[in-house]
Amino acid sequence: MHDKLGNFPSNQTGSKDEFWQQLKLRVKEKSLMGCSRSSTVGEKEYLLDGERTGIFMGHAYGIMDAFEIPDPEMINPRKTHRLIRVRNPHG
């Protein structure tokens, strides 16, 4: 169930760390998963810091993998970046 903005209510997904652990577990189990990006009026493609991402609003993507990589700047060796590999099923 989504809220008015298209987001999952936090009381159903838990903390972001709990959600991440569940996502990684489902990837390990080879579960079939998907995701999409909610859109607001007029938006077509999601831009991050003004850069094109290739993620289109309201379009479905398959989740292929979820993994963490170390911080490339190595300022904090315990810091990682969480990444999700998605696939566009339409090509």
Order of alpha helices (4+ residues) and beta strands (2+ residues): alpha-alpha-beta-beta-beta-beta-beta
